[in-house]
Every structure is written in structure tokens, then in C-alpha cells.
Amino acid sequence: MILHQVKEFHRLYSHWDVPTEILLGITPRIEYDRVKRSIRRGKWSVLTFSSDPAKTAMYGMKILPWLPGSKWPVVYTMPYMQSVTEFPNITSYITGLHWEFLNRKRRRCEDYLQNWDKRYEIMLPVYRLFGGADDLDDLKNFVLDPNAWPAETISAEEIIQRRKTHSLKIEPSEANAYLLDLLDKAREDDFLPEIPTMDLGIWSDRIRSILAARAYMHAFNVDFSTVEHLLLQAVFFSHGFDTEDMYPTYNPSGSETSNFILNPIDVLCASYNKRSKEVEESIEYSIAVAMNEKQNGYSGTAHVKAAALFDEQQNDPKKAWTALVSAGYWAGKNMPEAQETILKAAIYLCEKHQWDEAAETLQYHLEILL
């Protein structure tokens, strides 16, 4: 169970003075007051395992309760900003954070090669603790092969291309390939995507956010029927995570972006636009109407009500989970006292569907909150 692995990680390493250059400034020491503030702000769906002592930033696993904890994606998170998905799971994070650091400058690779034995000795037990089955192969093969290093002089575009190649190597899913292609196409002003039919996996939030943002960009230049379902994607994803604007980048900033959620919803609900019956009768549209009325004062109430409908009427617990995560985000902004109730609803949902690993983790967060 992932929660026990995280606790063991803290027990083994929280008092060990690991050189910061080996952990890249990330420490296993956790400030629980910081975690409590984060949960109260609605980030109870992130299992924090590491923090940056120089900032309020933390790394954690984004709980996707229908997946085992070993497959929960790793996010970079801050209590008062959105969380950004950076790695597909905890083991790819342990090696991938170093790969990202090395990918920019060849001299860094030279330093890693000279000190590889020391780094390997410290990193391998952590990697194995979280289920890594190999010998740090992805990172080790890179460090030990100078032909794989970046050139002495490397452009920003080359860095991006190398990052894309590595991303598909560690997470070779159809959804990841679609996301990377979407980011390429979104550089063009006239690009208007269609809603994909594939399983969007761990990239669902970011993809749906981009779809809504691009629909907002083109809403006044095309027939409304072309964009109404794209605009509705602004309700479909977990608010507080992976929110993008009209020109998404390969390296999202993680800044607070509630307006990028509200802008597509505002156009969707505008009286001058004629929506289809399918859209107007959807549960998602009822959420959009409630959000549009309150704007930045919205507190998540409609999402909580919708979660019950998604689960009980549509038999779609994944949508119910996403709705509760979004409710937590908006309650964190405008009604933090409701966070306990929302978190308990999420625990109930997980217990009902036998998502035991997530239920245990959320119960742990509830104990921290109280």
C-alpha cells in the first residue's frame, strides 16, 4: 500500500542528512502544518511525500482511486496554486527528476558520471522502496552513456524534443502521445481540436483543460454547435490540477488559473448562445450554470450535488470522484470549513467502490485535517 511506503520513506530518511545536490533540493522531511494547510485548501487528493525546504512547494501523488497507488501520477503542488502533473508514477519521478536536470546541460552529466556511485548508493534504496524492480536502469544508462547526453550547446527546441522522446519512453500511452501532439498543434492560432474518444488516462485533466481553452479562443469565430461540447470540458476535469490557457506550454507554470476555468464556462452559459438540448440537460451544464452565477465566489456546492448524481444515476464513480476533487478546490478558495464534509464524501465513495488504497489515504488526510 502506497501510504505505508510513504510513511516508511519518511521514517528511514527524515533524519538522514542527504546532500541537497543528490535530491535536487527535495527533502523527505515533511512539515505537517504545510500539509494541513494544503488539505484545507482542497488538496486532500494529493498524497504528499516530499517538500522543498526553500519554498512552500511539495511533491505528491495525485490520487486516482481506481488505479493502484504505484500508478498514481506525481504532481508538483503548492497550497495556494494549482498542481501540475510531472511524472506518471513515483518510480519515474525518482529517476525522471534527475533526467530533467541533466537534459539541459552537458556539464551536469559529466558531474553525475564522476559521482555516480555515491548517487546510486543513496537513490537505489528509495527507488526499491517504492517498487522499482530494475537497477535504476533508465537513469543509469543515460548517465553512463555520453552519446545520450545533450550537446554542449542545445536550443530550447531541442530540449523540448528530447523531453517529448523521454516522456513517451516512460509513459508510452496513446493519451500521452495525443497530449504531446496537442501541445504541438496548439502553437497555431487557427487550431481547434475535436474531443478525443480514447481513454485519456492520467493526462485527462490537462487535455480537457486545453480543449476548453481552445474552444473559448474560437467561440466567437465559429458556429456555436462546433464548440459547445468542447467548452463543457471545463467542467469535466479536476479543478486545481493541470489547468491550461489558450497557448499551453510543454512546461506549465503551476500558477493560479481559476479564470481559465471560468472563461469557457461564461461563454457556454451566455444567453446569446443557443445550446443543444443534450448539453442543457446534462449534469455538467447544471454545474456550469452554478459556477457562472457565482464566478470566483463559487464554493463547490453544485459539484458535491453532481457527484451523487454521477455515482447513483449514471453509475460513473470516476466522474463522481472528479466532481468531489473540483468541489474541494472551490471550497478551499471560498468555504474551507466545508472541506471536512467533502473529504468524508470522497472517503465514502472510495469505500463504496472498494477503492481501498485511496480510502486509507483519505482517512489519513482527514486525521491530519482534524
N, C-alpha and C positions, 0 to 999 in steps of 0.2 A: 504494500500500500504506500502510495507516494507520500502521504503525510508523515508516516513513520520514517521514511528515508530522509525527509527534510529535517525532522527533529534529530535524527542521528547525525546528519551533516553538521547541525549546529552544536551538538554535544561534542563531537570529535574535534571540530576545528575552531570554535568560537574563541578559545583561549590560546590558540596557536598563532604565533607571530609570523604569518606568511608574508614574504616580501611583496609589496604592492605591485611591483613590476611583473610579478608572475600571475597575479589575479587581476591585473589591469585596473587597479583601484577599487575592485569589488571585494567586499568582505563578508564572511559568513556571520558576522555579528549583526544581530537584528535589534533595532530599537523598537520595543513593542508599543510605546506611545505613538510612534510614527505609523506602525501597522494599524493601531486602533483608529487613528485619525483617517487613515486610508479607507478602512472598513466603514466608518461613519459617513464618509463621503461617497459611499456606494461601490467601493472596490472589493466587496466581500467575495466576488467571483475570481479573485486573484490570490493564489497561494504564494505568499512572499517567501523567498528563500535566501535572498542576498540583498545587501544595501550598499550604497555608495556613501562612505563617511563624509565626503566633501560636499554632498548635495542632499536634497530630500528624495532623490531618485532611488528606486528599488527595482530589482528583477524578481519576477514571479511567474508562476504557471497559471495561464488562463483556464479556468475550469470549464471543460466541455464534458458534462457528466455522462454522456453516452459513450465516451471513449475511456479507456484505462488511463490512469494518471501518467503513465510513461509516455503517452501520446498527447498530453496537453501541451499546447504551444507556449513558448516563453515570451513574455512581454516586458517591455521597459515601461515602468509606471511611476507616476507621481501623484500624490493625493489630490492636487488641485488642477491637474491637467489630464488629457486623455492618455490611455495606454496604447502602446504600439507593439504589434506582433513582430518579433525579430527572428525567432528561430522556431522550427517545427516541433521541437521537444527538448527536454533537459539535456540529453547527451549531446545533441548537435549544438546546443548552447555552449557547453563546456569547451568544445573544440572550436566552434564557429566564431566565438568572440575573439579568439586569438587569430583565426584566419582573417577576419575583417581588419584587425590591427595590422597584420603583415601585408595585406593586399595592396597597401598604399605606398610602401617604401621598401626598396630592396635592402637597404642597410639594416632595417629591423629584422629581416630574415637572417642576415649574417649574424646578428647578435643572438638570435634564437638558436642558430646552429651551434654556436660556441658554448651556449649554456643549456643545451637540450637535456642533458642527463638530469640536471637539477630540476628543471621544469617538469620533466617526465615523472620523476620520483614524487613530486607533490601532486600533480594533476591526476595520475592514474588511479589512485585510491578513490578520489572523488568521483571520477568517471565510472568506476566499477560499482561504487555505492549506489549510483542511480541507474544501474542496469546496463552500462556499457559492456558489450561482450567481446569487443576486439581489443587491440593494443594501442588505442588512440590512433588508429591507422590513418584516418583522414588527415589529421594534423601532422602526424609523424612523417608520412610520405611527402607532404608538402615541404616541411622544414628540411628534410634530408635530401631534397632534390632541387639544386639551384636552377635547373631548367624550368621548374614550375614557378619560380619567383617572378615578381613583376620586374620590368626593365628599370634601369637606372632612372630614366625619365619616362613617366607614364601620364597620360592625359586623363582628364575626368571621365571622358567617354570610355576609355579603355578600362578604367576602374569599374565602371558600371557593367561593361560587358563581362568582365571576369566575375563580378558578383552574381550576375544572372546565371552564368555557367555553373558556378558553385551552388547556387540556390537550387537549381534543377538536379544537381548531383545528390544533394542531401534530402531533397523532397521532390522526387520525380513524378508528381501527380499531374493529372490533366488540369486541375484547378490552378495549380501554381504556374503551369505553362500559360494558361489563359490570362492570369493576372499579369505576368510579365509582358505578354503581347498587348494587353490592355494599356499598360503604362507606356509602351512604345507608341501606340496609336493615339493616345490622349495628348501627345505633343502637338497634334494637328488641330487647328481651330474647328474645322468642319466635321470632326469625327463625332458621330452619335452611335453608341453601341446598341445592341439588342440584348435582351435578357437571356443569359445562357441557360441551357437545360441540364447541364451536368451537375453533379454534386460538387458544391463549392468548398467543401471541407473546412479546413482551418482558416482559409482566406475569405470566407463568406462575408464577414463584416466589411473588410476593405473593398472587396469587389462591389458589393451592394452600395456602399457609400459613393464610390466612383460613378456608378451607373446613375444614381440620383443627382449627383453634382453635374454630370454632363447633360442630363435631361433639363436641369434648371438653366444651364447655359444656352440651350437651343429652344427652350419652351416658347419663346416669342417669335421664332422663325419658322416653325413647322406646325402642321396640324396637331391640335392638342391630343387627338387619339393616338398619335405616334409616341407621345412621351408620358401619358398618364400612368402607365404601369411602371415605367422607369422612375418617375417621381415617387411613386408609392414605395420604392425600395428604401427610401429614407426612414420608413417605419420598420422595415424588416430586419435591420441589423442591430447589434448590441451597442447602444449609445454609450459613449465614453471609451470606445475602442476603435482604433483604425479609421478615424473619420478623415476624409479627404476633401479637397476643394476641386475646382474645375480643372486644375492643372496639377495632377498628382505627381509626386516625385518618387524616385527609387529609394530615397532615404527620408521618410516622413519625420517631421519635427516633433510631434507629440504635443503641440500647443493646444490650448483650449479652443474648441471649434464648434460650439453649440449652434452658431449661426449657420454653419454649413449643413446642419440637420434641418434647421427651421426654414431656411430659404426655399428648398424644394417643396416643403410641406405648404408653405404660404401660397405658392403658385398652384399646387394641386387643389387647394381648398378655395381658391379665388372664385368669386361669384361670376366673373366674366368667362370662366371656362366651363364647358359642358362636359361633365364626366359620364362615363358609361354606367349603366345600371350595375354591372358586375363590380366596378370599383366602389360605387356609393353604398352598396350593400355589404361590403367586406368589413370584417372586424378591424383590419388595418386602417381603413379610412375613418372609422369612428375614433381611433386613436389620433389620427392626423387632425381631425376637427378639434378635439380637445386640446391638443398641443398648439394649434393655430390660435385658439382663443386666448390662451394664457401666455404664449410666446416664452420668453426667458423666465417667466414666473411659474411655468408648469412644474408640478411636483411628482408626476408619475402615476397618479391615480388611475387614469384610463388604461395604462399598461398593466396594472395589477388586475383590473377587472377583465381585461382581454386575456390575460394568462389563463384564467379559469375557463374561459370560453374555448381557447385553443386546445386546452387539455381535455375538457369534458365533452365539448360539442364536436370538435374536429379531430379528436384523438391524435393530436400533434404536440407531444410534450416538448419537442425541441423548440417549437415556436413559443410555447409557454415559458420555457427557460429564458429565451432571448428577451421576451417581454418583461420578465422579472428583473433581468440584468439592466435593461433600459430604465425600468422603474427605479431601481437603486441609484442610477446615475442622476436622474432628475430630482429624486428625494434628497440626495446628497447636496444638491445645489440649493434647494428651496424648502425642504422639510426633513432635516436629518433625524428628527425624532421618530419618523416613520420607518427608519432603516431596520429596526428590530423586527417589525411586523413583516416587512418584505423578505428579510432574510429567513424568517421562520417559514414563510410560504415557499421559499426555494428549497428549504430542507424537506418540507412535506412533499413537494413534487419529486424530489430525488428518492425519498423513501418509498413513495407510491410506485415508482417505476424501477425500484431496486437498483438505483444508481448508488451503490453503497459507498464507493470511494469518495464520491462528491459529497454525499450526505455527511460522512465522517468529517471531511474537511470543513464544510459549512458549519457543523456543530462546534468545531474548534474555533472558528471565527466568531460565532455567537458568544462563546465563552470570553473571548478577548473583548468583544464589544461591551459586554455587560460587566 
